[in-house]
Amino acid sequence: GVATSAEMAEMTYTVDYYIHVDSKDDALKLTTHMPFGGHYIKAEEVASYAGPVVEQAINQVIQVTPMEHINEHIHEIVELVKEHMSAFLAVYGITLNDAKVLVLPKD
């Protein structure tokens, strides 16, 4: 995605995250709350649901941070992404194992 730093510099970000469904009850939550086509749910479908949550968490820090100080706040960004995603995905019965965030200046 793309975010804007405090001085309006465009930054690109990539988020890799690792998820799983823990139990039959969680699988039931997933199939009940997330529409899908076919016999399985694709990673792209989960990503389309989680995308706005990730964007909001990242923007919460990047928009108030000057570009040259963003790397100093990467741990804060990662923790915020994990916190927001965990809460959001839990509604769907999905457990977040880990998330990694890479933020770079947009060329």
Backbone as XML, in Angstrom:
<?xml version="1.0"?>
<chain id="A" units="angstrom">
  <residue number="1" name="GLY">
    <atom name="N" x="0.816" y="-1.181" z="0.000"/>
    <atom name="CA" x="0.000" y="0.000" z="0.000"/>
    <atom name="C" x="0.857" y="1.242" z="0.000"/>
  </residue>
  <residue number="2" name="VAL">
    <atom name="N" x="0.192" y="2.378" z="0.038"/>
    <atom name="CA" x="0.862" y="3.678" z="0.040"/>
    <atom name="C" x="0.343" y="4.487" z="1.214"/>
  </residue>
  <residue number="3" name="ALA">
    <atom name="N" x="1.258" y="5.137" z="1.923"/>
    <atom name="CA" x="0.904" y="6.026" z="3.031"/>
    <atom name="C" x="1.682" y="7.325" z="2.854"/>
  </residue>
  <residue number="4" name="THR">
    <atom name="N" x="1.262" y="8.360" z="3.554"/>
    <atom name="CA" x="1.899" y="9.669" z="3.448"/>
    <atom name="C" x="2.494" y="10.054" z="4.798"/>
  </residue>
  <residue number="5" name="SER">
    <atom name="N" x="3.773" y="10.448" z="4.787"/>
    <atom name="CA" x="4.451" y="10.829" z="6.027"/>
    <atom name="C" x="3.998" y="12.218" z="6.474"/>
  </residue>
  <residue number="6" name="ALA">
    <atom name="N" x="4.518" y="12.670" z="7.607"/>
    <atom name="CA" x="4.122" y="13.962" z="8.181"/>
    <atom name="C" x="4.354" y="15.114" z="7.214"/>
  </residue>
  <residue number="7" name="GLU">
    <atom name="N" x="5.419" y="15.033" z="6.415"/>
    <atom name="CA" x="5.697" y="16.107" z="5.456"/>
    <atom name="C" x="5.124" y="15.810" z="4.068"/>
  </residue>
  <residue number="8" name="MET">
    <atom name="N" x="4.165" y="14.872" z="4.018"/>
    <atom name="CA" x="3.430" y="14.520" z="2.801"/>
    <atom name="C" x="4.274" y="13.762" z="1.773"/>
  </residue>
  <residue number="9" name="ALA">
    <atom name="N" x="5.342" y="13.112" z="2.215"/>
    <atom name="CA" x="6.133" y="12.262" z="1.326"/>
    <atom name="C" x="5.427" y="10.908" z="1.226"/>
  </residue>
  <residue number="10" name="GLU">
    <atom name="N" x="5.306" y="10.399" z="0.011"/>
    <atom name="CA" x="4.644" y="9.108" z="-0.173"/>
    <atom name="C" x="5.589" y="7.972" z="0.203"/>
  </residue>
  <residue number="11" name="MET">
    <atom name="N" x="5.065" y="7.057" z="0.985"/>
    <atom name="CA" x="5.803" y="5.880" z="1.434"/>
    <atom name="C" x="5.030" y="4.645" z="0.980"/>
  </residue>
  <residue number="12" name="THR">
    <atom name="N" x="5.741" y="3.646" z="0.493"/>
    <atom name="CA" x="5.080" y="2.386" z="0.155"/>
    <atom name="C" x="5.329" y="1.408" z="1.300"/>
  </residue>
  <residue number="13" name="TYR">
    <atom name="N" x="4.364" y="0.532" z="1.514"/>
    <atom name="CA" x="4.546" y="-0.471" z="2.563"/>
    <atom name="C" x="4.055" y="-1.822" z="2.072"/>
  </residue>
  <residue number="14" name="THR">
    <atom name="N" x="4.690" y="-2.837" z="2.607"/>
    <atom name="CA" x="4.312" y="-4.217" z="2.349"/>
    <atom name="C" x="4.145" y="-4.903" z="3.693"/>
  </residue>
  <residue number="15" name="VAL">
    <atom name="N" x="3.083" y="-5.667" z="3.819"/>
    <atom name="CA" x="2.836" y="-6.398" z="5.061"/>
    <atom name="C" x="2.706" y="-7.881" z="4.728"/>
  </residue>
  <residue number="16" name="ASP">
    <atom name="N" x="3.532" y="-8.677" z="5.354"/>
    <atom name="CA" x="3.418" y="-10.136" z="5.274"/>
    <atom name="C" x="2.883" y="-10.594" z="6.615"/>
  </residue>
  <residue number="17" name="TYR">
    <atom name="N" x="1.866" y="-11.439" z="6.573"/>
    <atom name="CA" x="1.338" y="-11.940" z="7.835"/>
    <atom name="C" x="1.029" y="-13.420" z="7.714"/>
  </residue>
  <residue number="18" name="TYR">
    <atom name="N" x="1.075" y="-14.071" z="8.862"/>
    <atom name="CA" x="0.911" y="-15.514" z="8.944"/>
    <atom name="C" x="-0.289" y="-15.792" z="9.834"/>
  </residue>
  <residue number="19" name="ILE">
    <atom name="N" x="-1.237" y="-16.566" z="9.307"/>
    <atom name="CA" x="-2.503" y="-16.792" z="10.010"/>
    <atom name="C" x="-2.847" y="-18.272" z="10.026"/>
  </residue>
  <residue number="20" name="HIS">
    <atom name="N" x="-3.750" y="-18.632" z="10.917"/>
    <atom name="CA" x="-4.296" y="-19.989" z="10.919"/>
    <atom name="C" x="-5.669" y="-19.971" z="11.575"/>
  </residue>
  <residue number="21" name="VAL">
    <atom name="N" x="-6.404" y="-21.048" z="11.341"/>
    <atom name="CA" x="-7.705" y="-21.259" z="11.983"/>
    <atom name="C" x="-7.482" y="-22.377" z="12.991"/>
  </residue>
  <residue number="22" name="ASP">
    <atom name="N" x="-7.778" y="-22.076" z="14.260"/>
    <atom name="CA" x="-7.401" y="-22.946" z="15.375"/>
    <atom name="C" x="-8.300" y="-24.160" z="15.590"/>
  </residue>
  <residue number="23" name="SER">
    <atom name="N" x="-9.598" y="-23.986" z="15.432"/>
    <atom name="CA" x="-10.523" y="-25.042" z="15.857"/>
    <atom name="C" x="-11.719" y="-25.135" z="14.915"/>
  </residue>
  <residue number="24" name="LYS">
    <atom name="N" x="-12.551" y="-26.133" z="15.150"/>
    <atom name="CA" x="-13.786" y="-26.269" z="14.370"/>
    <atom name="C" x="-14.696" y="-25.069" z="14.592"/>
  </residue>
  <residue number="25" name="ASP">
    <atom name="N" x="-14.753" y="-24.572" z="15.824"/>
    <atom name="CA" x="-15.578" y="-23.391" z="16.110"/>
    <atom name="C" x="-15.080" y="-22.174" z="15.342"/>
  </residue>
  <residue number="26" name="ASP">
    <atom name="N" x="-13.754" y="-22.017" z="15.268"/>
    <atom name="CA" x="-13.191" y="-20.905" z="14.505"/>
    <atom name="C" x="-13.468" y="-21.069" z="13.012"/>
  </residue>
  <residue number="27" name="ALA">
    <atom name="N" x="-13.393" y="-22.299" z="12.516"/>
    <atom name="CA" x="-13.709" y="-22.553" z="11.106"/>
    <atom name="C" x="-15.168" y="-22.213" z="10.819"/>
  </residue>
  <residue number="28" name="LEU">
    <atom name="N" x="-16.038" y="-22.500" z="11.760"/>
    <atom name="CA" x="-17.449" y="-22.156" z="11.607"/>
    <atom name="C" x="-17.634" y="-20.640" z="11.561"/>
  </residue>
  <residue number="29" name="LYS">
    <atom name="N" x="-16.922" y="-19.914" z="12.432"/>
    <atom name="CA" x="-16.972" y="-18.440" z="12.400"/>
    <atom name="C" x="-16.535" y="-17.932" z="11.030"/>
  </residue>
  <residue number="30" name="LEU">
    <atom name="N" x="-15.453" y="-18.511" z="10.517"/>
    <atom name="CA" x="-14.900" y="-18.077" z="9.238"/>
    <atom name="C" x="-15.895" y="-18.282" z="8.107"/>
  </residue>
  <residue number="31" name="THR">
    <atom name="N" x="-16.464" y="-19.468" z="8.021"/>
    <atom name="CA" x="-17.388" y="-19.748" z="6.920"/>
    <atom name="C" x="-18.721" y="-19.029" z="7.094"/>
  </residue>
  <residue number="32" name="THR">
    <atom name="N" x="-19.059" y="-18.665" z="8.317"/>
    <atom name="CA" x="-20.303" y="-17.941" z="8.571"/>
    <atom name="C" x="-20.169" y="-16.459" z="8.244"/>
  </residue>
  <residue number="33" name="HIS">
    <atom name="N" x="-19.032" y="-15.862" z="8.595"/>
    <atom name="CA" x="-18.888" y="-14.407" z="8.505"/>
    <atom name="C" x="-18.166" y="-13.902" z="7.259"/>
  </residue>
  <residue number="34" name="MET">
    <atom name="N" x="-17.417" y="-14.741" z="6.575"/>
    <atom name="CA" x="-16.675" y="-14.279" z="5.406"/>
    <atom name="C" x="-17.189" y="-14.993" z="4.162"/>
  </residue>
  <residue number="35" name="PRO">
    <atom name="N" x="-17.848" y="-14.257" z="3.270"/>
    <atom name="CA" x="-18.336" y="-14.899" z="2.041"/>
    <atom name="C" x="-17.166" y="-15.348" z="1.157"/>
  </residue>
  <residue number="36" name="PHE">
    <atom name="N" x="-17.329" y="-16.477" z="0.523"/>
    <atom name="CA" x="-16.287" y="-16.987" z="-0.356"/>
    <atom name="C" x="-16.930" y="-17.814" z="-1.454"/>
  </residue>
  <residue number="37" name="GLY">
    <atom name="N" x="-16.226" y="-17.936" z="-2.561"/>
    <atom name="CA" x="-16.713" y="-18.745" z="-3.673"/>
    <atom name="C" x="-15.885" y="-20.007" z="-3.770"/>
  </residue>
  <residue number="38" name="GLY">
    <atom name="N" x="-16.521" y="-21.126" z="-3.934"/>
    <atom name="CA" x="-15.787" y="-22.378" z="-4.059"/>
    <atom name="C" x="-15.738" y="-23.147" z="-2.760"/>
  </residue>
  <residue number="39" name="HIS">
    <atom name="N" x="-14.719" y="-24.002" z="-2.653"/>
    <atom name="CA" x="-14.598" y="-24.904" z="-1.509"/>
    <atom name="C" x="-13.568" y="-24.441" z="-0.476"/>
  </residue>
  <residue number="40" name="TYR">
    <atom name="N" x="-12.935" y="-23.325" z="-0.715"/>
    <atom name="CA" x="-11.916" y="-22.840" z="0.215"/>
    <atom name="C" x="-11.850" y="-21.318" z="0.144"/>
  </residue>
  <residue number="41" name="ILE">
    <atom name="N" x="-11.208" y="-20.739" z="1.119"/>
    <atom name="CA" x="-11.028" y="-19.284" z="1.165"/>
    <atom name="C" x="-9.585" y="-18.984" z="0.782"/>
  </residue>
  <residue number="42" name="LYS">
    <atom name="N" x="-9.414" y="-18.127" z="-0.204"/>
    <atom name="CA" x="-8.082" y="-17.780" z="-0.691"/>
    <atom name="C" x="-7.452" y="-16.700" z="0.187"/>
  </residue>
  <residue number="43" name="ALA">
    <atom name="N" x="-6.133" y="-16.679" z="0.194"/>
    <atom name="CA" x="-5.398" y="-15.655" z="0.947"/>
    <atom name="C" x="-5.772" y="-14.257" z="0.462"/>
  </residue>
  <residue number="44" name="GLU">
    <atom name="N" x="-6.035" y="-14.123" z="-0.842"/>
    <atom name="CA" x="-6.413" y="-12.822" z="-1.398"/>
    <atom name="C" x="-7.731" y="-12.327" z="-0.813"/>
  </residue>
  <residue number="45" name="GLU">
    <atom name="N" x="-8.643" y="-13.251" z="-0.533"/>
    <atom name="CA" x="-9.928" y="-12.874" z="0.061"/>
    <atom name="C" x="-9.737" y="-12.366" z="1.488"/>
  </residue>
  <residue number="46" name="VAL">
    <atom name="N" x="-8.896" y="-13.032" z="2.244"/>
    <atom name="CA" x="-8.598" y="-12.566" z="3.604"/>
    <atom name="C" x="-7.899" y="-11.211" z="3.530"/>
  </residue>
  <residue number="47" name="ALA">
    <atom name="N" x="-6.963" y="-11.066" z="2.596"/>
    <atom name="CA" x="-6.228" y="-9.806" z="2.442"/>
    <atom name="C" x="-7.159" y="-8.653" z="2.087"/>
  </residue>
  <residue number="48" name="SER">
    <atom name="N" x="-8.171" y="-8.913" z="1.267"/>
    <atom name="CA" x="-9.092" y="-7.832" z="0.900"/>
    <atom name="C" x="-9.913" y="-7.369" z="2.096"/>
  </residue>
  <residue number="49" name="TYR">
    <atom name="N" x="-10.208" y="-8.268" z="3.009"/>
    <atom name="CA" x="-10.915" y="-7.890" z="4.236"/>
    <atom name="C" x="-9.986" y="-7.166" z="5.205"/>
  </residue>
  <residue number="50" name="ALA">
    <atom name="N" x="-8.760" y="-7.646" z="5.338"/>
    <atom name="CA" x="-7.823" y="-7.098" z="6.323"/>
    <atom name="C" x="-7.122" y="-5.831" z="5.838"/>
  </residue>
  <residue number="51" name="GLY">
    <atom name="N" x="-7.103" y="-5.594" z="4.538"/>
    <atom name="CA" x="-6.387" y="-4.452" z="3.972"/>
    <atom name="C" x="-6.690" y="-3.110" z="4.619"/>
  </residue>
  <residue number="52" name="PRO">
    <atom name="N" x="-7.958" y="-2.726" z="4.748"/>
    <atom name="CA" x="-8.266" y="-1.430" z="5.373"/>
    <atom name="C" x="-7.817" y="-1.335" z="6.835"/>
  </residue>
  <residue number="53" name="VAL">
    <atom name="N" x="-7.832" y="-2.442" z="7.547"/>
    <atom name="CA" x="-7.388" y="-2.451" z="8.945"/>
    <atom name="C" x="-5.879" y="-2.212" z="9.008"/>
  </residue>
  <residue number="54" name="VAL">
    <atom name="N" x="-5.143" y="-2.862" z="8.111"/>
    <atom name="CA" x="-3.698" y="-2.680" z="8.028"/>
    <atom name="C" x="-3.385" y="-1.235" z="7.662"/>
  </residue>
  <residue number="55" name="GLU">
    <atom name="N" x="-4.079" y="-0.716" z="6.662"/>
    <atom name="CA" x="-3.862" y="0.657" z="6.209"/>
    <atom name="C" x="-4.079" y="1.654" z="7.346"/>
  </residue>
  <residue number="56" name="GLN">
    <atom name="N" x="-5.139" y="1.479" z="8.097"/>
    <atom name="CA" x="-5.432" y="2.384" z="9.203"/>
    <atom name="C" x="-4.337" y="2.329" z="10.271"/>
  </residue>
  <residue number="57" name="ALA">
    <atom name="N" x="-3.892" y="1.136" z="10.617"/>
    <atom name="CA" x="-2.852" y="0.984" z="11.642"/>
    <atom name="C" x="-1.543" y="1.636" z="11.197"/>
  </residue>
  <residue number="58" name="ILE">
    <atom name="N" x="-1.169" y="1.429" z="9.949"/>
    <atom name="CA" x="0.079" y="2.000" z="9.439"/>
    <atom name="C" x="-0.022" y="3.518" z="9.352"/>
  </residue>
  <residue number="59" name="ASN">
    <atom name="N" x="-1.127" y="4.020" z="8.827"/>
    <atom name="CA" x="-1.298" y="5.469" z="8.706"/>
    <atom name="C" x="-1.311" y="6.166" z="10.057"/>
  </residue>
  <residue number="60" name="GLN">
    <atom name="N" x="-1.778" y="5.485" z="11.084"/>
    <atom name="CA" x="-1.850" y="6.068" z="12.422"/>
    <atom name="C" x="-0.468" y="6.554" z="12.881"/>
  </residue>
  <residue number="61" name="VAL">
    <atom name="N" x="0.582" y="5.848" z="12.488"/>
    <atom name="CA" x="1.941" y="6.238" z="12.874"/>
    <atom name="C" x="2.613" y="7.058" z="11.781"/>
  </residue>
  <residue number="62" name="ILE">
    <atom name="N" x="2.526" y="6.602" z="10.533"/>
    <atom name="CA" x="3.268" y="7.250" z="9.449"/>
    <atom name="C" x="2.820" y="8.691" z="9.220"/>
  </residue>
  <residue number="63" name="GLN">
    <atom name="N" x="1.534" y="8.973" z="9.309"/>
    <atom name="CA" x="1.044" y="10.320" z="9.017"/>
    <atom name="C" x="1.551" y="11.379" z="9.988"/>
  </residue>
  <residue number="64" name="VAL">
    <atom name="N" x="1.983" y="10.978" z="11.161"/>
    <atom name="CA" x="2.482" y="11.949" z="12.144"/>
    <atom name="C" x="3.999" y="11.852" z="12.332"/>
  </residue>
  <residue number="65" name="THR">
    <atom name="N" x="4.653" y="11.066" z="11.482"/>
    <atom name="CA" x="6.094" y="10.849" z="11.609"/>
    <atom name="C" x="6.810" y="11.377" z="10.373"/>
  </residue>
  <residue number="66" name="PRO">
    <atom name="N" x="7.846" y="12.212" z="10.554"/>
    <atom name="CA" x="8.647" y="12.645" z="9.402"/>
    <atom name="C" x="9.310" y="11.437" z="8.733"/>
  </residue>
  <residue number="67" name="MET">
    <atom name="N" x="9.465" y="11.527" z="7.427"/>
    <atom name="CA" x="9.986" y="10.410" z="6.643"/>
    <atom name="C" x="11.303" y="9.871" z="7.199"/>
  </residue>
  <residue number="68" name="GLU">
    <atom name="N" x="12.220" y="10.743" z="7.586"/>
    <atom name="CA" x="13.540" y="10.284" z="8.035"/>
    <atom name="C" x="13.499" y="9.571" z="9.394"/>
  </residue>
  <residue number="69" name="HIS">
    <atom name="N" x="12.362" y="9.622" z="10.089"/>
    <atom name="CA" x="12.254" y="8.968" z="11.396"/>
    <atom name="C" x="11.349" y="7.729" z="11.384"/>
  </residue>
  <residue number="70" name="ILE">
    <atom name="N" x="10.842" y="7.357" z="10.222"/>
    <atom name="CA" x="9.900" y="6.235" z="10.158"/>
    <atom name="C" x="10.548" y="4.926" z="10.598"/>
  </residue>
  <residue number="71" name="ASN">
    <atom name="N" x="11.786" y="4.674" z="10.175"/>
    <atom name="CA" x="12.445" y="3.422" z="10.578"/>
    <atom name="C" x="12.629" y="3.323" z="12.088"/>
  </residue>
  <residue number="72" name="GLU">
    <atom name="N" x="12.732" y="4.465" z="12.762"/>
    <atom name="CA" x="12.842" y="4.463" z="14.224"/>
    <atom name="C" x="11.539" y="3.994" z="14.874"/>
  </residue>
  <residue number="73" name="HIS">
    <atom name="N" x="10.436" y="4.087" z="14.135"/>
    <atom name="CA" x="9.118" y="3.728" z="14.660"/>
    <atom name="C" x="8.587" y="2.412" z="14.092"/>
  </residue>
  <residue number="74" name="ILE">
    <atom name="N" x="9.446" y="1.651" z="13.394"/>
    <atom name="CA" x="8.961" y="0.445" z="12.726"/>
    <atom name="C" x="8.423" y="-0.578" z="13.725"/>
  </residue>
  <residue number="75" name="HIS">
    <atom name="N" x="9.054" y="-0.690" z="14.895"/>
    <atom name="CA" x="8.550" y="-1.641" z="15.900"/>
    <atom name="C" x="7.143" y="-1.236" z="16.346"/>
  </residue>
  <residue number="76" name="GLU">
    <atom name="N" x="6.934" y="0.049" z="16.548"/>
    <atom name="CA" x="5.607" y="0.560" z="16.927"/>
    <atom name="C" x="4.580" y="0.268" z="15.832"/>
  </residue>
  <residue number="77" name="ILE">
    <atom name="N" x="4.982" y="0.448" z="14.577"/>
    <atom name="CA" x="4.090" y="0.179" z="13.444"/>
    <atom name="C" x="3.716" y="-1.303" z="13.410"/>
  </residue>
  <residue number="78" name="VAL">
    <atom name="N" x="4.712" y="-2.170" z="13.543"/>
    <atom name="CA" x="4.462" y="-3.616" z="13.506"/>
    <atom name="C" x="3.527" y="-4.029" z="14.639"/>
  </residue>
  <residue number="79" name="GLU">
    <atom name="N" x="3.769" y="-3.540" z="15.842"/>
    <atom name="CA" x="2.922" y="-3.900" z="16.982"/>
    <atom name="C" x="1.491" y="-3.405" z="16.792"/>
  </residue>
  <residue number="80" name="LEU">
    <atom name="N" x="1.333" y="-2.211" z="16.234"/>
    <atom name="CA" x="-0.003" y="-1.671" z="15.982"/>
    <atom name="C" x="-0.732" y="-2.492" z="14.922"/>
  </residue>
  <residue number="81" name="VAL">
    <atom name="N" x="-0.017" y="-2.883" z="13.868"/>
    <atom name="CA" x="-0.608" y="-3.733" z="12.830"/>
    <atom name="C" x="-1.049" y="-5.061" z="13.441"/>
  </residue>
  <residue number="82" name="LYS">
    <atom name="N" x="-0.190" y="-5.673" z="14.253"/>
    <atom name="CA" x="-0.534" y="-6.952" z="14.890"/>
    <atom name="C" x="-1.764" y="-6.809" z="15.782"/>
  </residue>
  <residue number="83" name="GLU">
    <atom name="N" x="-1.794" y="-5.741" z="16.574"/>
    <atom name="CA" x="-2.913" y="-5.513" z="17.492"/>
    <atom name="C" x="-4.225" y="-5.344" z="16.738"/>
  </residue>
  <residue number="84" name="HIS">
    <atom name="N" x="-4.213" y="-4.487" z="15.713"/>
    <atom name="CA" x="-5.434" y="-4.231" z="14.943"/>
    <atom name="C" x="-5.880" y="-5.466" z="14.167"/>
  </residue>
  <residue number="85" name="MET">
    <atom name="N" x="-4.918" y="-6.144" z="13.523"/>
    <atom name="CA" x="-5.267" y="-7.327" z="12.735"/>
    <atom name="C" x="-5.780" y="-8.460" z="13.610"/>
  </residue>
  <residue number="86" name="SER">
    <atom name="N" x="-5.144" y="-8.679" z="14.762"/>
    <atom name="CA" x="-5.580" y="-9.758" z="15.658"/>
    <atom name="C" x="-7.026" y="-9.568" z="16.075"/>
  </residue>
  <residue number="87" name="ALA">
    <atom name="N" x="-7.353" y="-8.345" z="16.479"/>
    <atom name="CA" x="-8.726" y="-8.058" z="16.913"/>
    <atom name="C" x="-9.704" y="-8.222" z="15.758"/>
  </residue>
  <residue number="88" name="PHE">
    <atom name="N" x="-9.340" y="-7.732" z="14.581"/>
    <atom name="CA" x="-10.222" y="-7.802" z="13.417"/>
    <atom name="C" x="-10.421" y="-9.246" z="12.958"/>
  </residue>
  <residue number="89" name="LEU">
    <atom name="N" x="-9.337" y="-9.991" z="12.812"/>
    <atom name="CA" x="-9.423" y="-11.352" z="12.290"/>
    <atom name="C" x="-10.091" y="-12.314" z="13.263"/>
  </residue>
  <residue number="90" name="ALA">
    <atom name="N" x="-10.029" y="-12.027" z="14.557"/>
    <atom name="CA" x="-10.657" y="-12.897" z="15.562"/>
    <atom name="C" x="-12.154" y="-13.036" z="15.327"/>
  </residue>
  <residue number="91" name="VAL">
    <atom name="N" x="-12.784" y="-11.986" z="14.808"/>
    <atom name="CA" x="-14.217" y="-12.034" z="14.495"/>
    <atom name="C" x="-14.501" y="-13.129" z="13.470"/>
  </residue>
  <residue number="92" name="TYR">
    <atom name="N" x="-13.549" y="-13.372" z="12.587"/>
    <atom name="CA" x="-13.693" y="-14.374" z="11.531"/>
    <atom name="C" x="-13.128" y="-15.733" z="11.934"/>
  </residue>
  <residue number="93" name="GLY">
    <atom name="N" x="-12.687" y="-15.869" z="13.182"/>
    <atom name="CA" x="-12.128" y="-17.136" z="13.638"/>
    <atom name="C" x="-10.704" y="-17.366" z="13.183"/>
  </residue>
  <residue number="94" name="ILE">
    <atom name="N" x="-10.041" y="-16.303" z="12.753"/>
    <atom name="CA" x="-8.668" y="-16.414" z="12.256"/>
    <atom name="C" x="-7.710" y="-15.902" z="13.330"/>
  </residue>
  <residue number="95" name="THR">
    <atom name="N" x="-6.655" y="-16.667" z="13.578"/>
    <atom name="CA" x="-5.628" y="-16.273" z="14.538"/>
    <atom name="C" x="-4.415" y="-15.755" z="13.781"/>
  </residue>
  <residue number="96" name="LEU">
    <atom name="N" x="-3.932" y="-14.583" z="14.175"/>
    <atom name="CA" x="-2.724" y="-14.015" z="13.582"/>
    <atom name="C" x="-1.512" y="-14.578" z="14.311"/>
  </residue>
  <residue number="97" name="ASN">
    <atom name="N" x="-0.621" y="-15.240" z="13.579"/>
    <atom name="CA" x="0.611" y="-15.770" z="14.173"/>
    <atom name="C" x="1.682" y="-14.698" z="14.262"/>
  </residue>
  <residue number="98" name="ASP">
    <atom name="N" x="1.873" y="-13.969" z="13.164"/>
    <atom name="CA" x="2.927" y="-12.963" z="13.113"/>
    <atom name="C" x="2.669" y="-12.034" z="11.940"/>
  </residue>
  <residue number="99" name="ALA">
    <atom name="N" x="3.270" y="-10.862" z="11.998"/>
    <atom name="CA" x="3.186" y="-9.907" z="10.893"/>
    <atom name="C" x="4.536" y="-9.219" z="10.754"/>
  </residue>
  <residue number="100" name="LYS">
    <atom name="N" x="4.897" y="-8.930" z="9.521"/>
    <atom name="CA" x="6.133" y="-8.206" z="9.228"/>
    <atom name="C" x="5.774" y="-7.044" z="8.317"/>
  </residue>
  <residue number="101" name="VAL">
    <atom name="N" x="6.356" y="-5.886" z="8.585"/>
    <atom name="CA" x="6.040" y="-4.679" z="7.829"/>
    <atom name="C" x="7.329" y="-4.097" z="7.271"/>
  </residue>
  <residue number="102" name="LEU">
    <atom name="N" x="7.301" y="-3.729" z="5.998"/>
    <atom name="CA" x="8.416" y="-3.049" z="5.352"/>
    <atom name="C" x="7.888" y="-1.732" z="4.803"/>
  </residue>
  <residue number="103" name="VAL">
    <atom name="N" x="8.521" y="-0.624" z="5.190"/>
    <atom name="CA" x="8.107" y="0.702" z="4.731"/>
    <atom name="C" x="9.288" y="1.331" z="4.009"/>
  </residue>
  <residue number="104" name="LEU">
    <atom name="N" x="9.041" y="1.809" z="2.782"/>
    <atom name="CA" x="10.085" y="2.422" z="1.963"/>
    <atom name="C" x="9.570" y="3.704" z="1.326"/>
  </residue>
  <residue number="105" name="PRO">
    <atom name="N" x="10.465" y="4.654" z="1.034"/>
    <atom name="CA" x="10.032" y="5.844" z="0.291"/>
    <atom name="C" x="9.567" y="5.439" z="-1.102"/>
  </residue>
  <residue number="106" name="LYS">
    <atom name="N" x="8.498" y="6.060" z="-1.569"/>
    <atom name="CA" x="7.999" y="5.754" z="-2.912"/>
    <atom name="C" x="8.870" y="6.479" z="-3.922"/>
  </residue>
  <residue number="107" name="ASP">
    <atom name="N" x="9.282" y="5.762" z="-4.954"/>
    <atom name="CA" x="10.130" y="6.378" z="-5.992"/>
    <atom name="C" x="9.322" y="7.229" z="-6.928"/>
  </residue>
</chain>
